[in-house]
Amino acid sequence: MLRLRVKEVMEAKGLTMTRLSRLADVNYKTIVGIVRDPYREVEYKTLYKIAKALGVEVGELIEEEGEE
């Protein structure tokens, strides 16, 4: 199962959801949704914009969790 690490990276960079939303040009509600539910499906284009705003590669925002 894939998990998005947007919240962790965002916090490590010292950004708020509002600031990330503006930097990435992504709707605030989308950012909130990703932070609250890191397992949700997100378009690659959206992840790319978020990664660019955070200064990381898209792959750094995705984590594969083993199934239990």
Secondary structure, DSSP 8 states (H G I E B T S, - for coil): -EEE-HHHHHHHTT--HHHHHHHHT--HHHHHHHHH-TTS---HHHHHHHHHHHTS-GGGGEEE----
